[in-house]
């Protein structure tokens, strides 16, 4: 049961990170950025969301154990 919860949470985090990256790329393109610049902003946003999720997971694990 715990493995299923972890996998579903991981899938949710990845979907949210992809949506944030797509939004960042769209906003960058609307602002007049080139495609490479928009992809770079999307990649940075994706990495930031994944890093934030990992940091929160480590912090919660430390506090709850």
C-alpha positions in Angstrom: 0.0 0.0 0.0 2.8 2.4 0.9 4.5 1.8 -2.4 1.4 2.7 -4.3 1.0 6.0 -2.4 4.7 6.9 -3.1 4.3 6.1 -6.9 1.1 8.1 -7.1 2.6 11.0 -5.3 5.7 10.9 -7.6 3.4 10.9 -10.7 1.5 13.9 -9.3 4.7 15.8 -8.7 6.0 15.1 -12.2 2.6 16.2 -13.8 2.6 19.4 -11.7 6.3 20.1 -12.7 5.4 19.5 -16.4 2.5 21.9 -16.2 4.6 24.5 -14.5 7.2 24.1 -17.2 4.7 24.4 -20.0 3.2 27.5 -18.4 6.7 29.1 -18.1 7.5 28.3 -21.7 4.1 29.7 -22.9 4.6 32.9 -20.8 8.2 33.3 -22.2 6.9 32.9 -25.8 4.2 35.5 -25.1 6.8 37.8 -23.8 8.7 37.6 -27.1 11.4 35.1 -26.1 12.9 32.9 -28.7 12.2 29.1 -28.7 15.6 28.2 -27.2 15.1 30.8 -24.4 11.6 29.5 -23.8 12.8 25.9 -23.5 15.5 27.0 -21.2 13.0 28.8 -18.9 10.8 25.7 -19.0 13.8 23.4 -18.0 14.7 25.7 -15.2 11.2 25.8 -13.9 10.9 22.0 -14.2 14.1 21.5 -12.2 13.0 24.0 -9.6 9.7 22.2 -9.0 11.4 18.8 -8.7 14.1 20.2 -6.4 11.4 21.8 -4.2 9.5 18.6 -4.0 12.6 16.7 -3.0 13.5 19.2 -0.4 10.0 19.1 1.1 10.1 15.3 1.1 13.4 15.1 2.9 12.3 17.7 5.4 9.1 15.9 6.2 10.9 12.6 6.4 13.3 14.1 8.9 10.5 15.6 11.0 8.3 12.5 11.0 10.9 9.9 11.9 
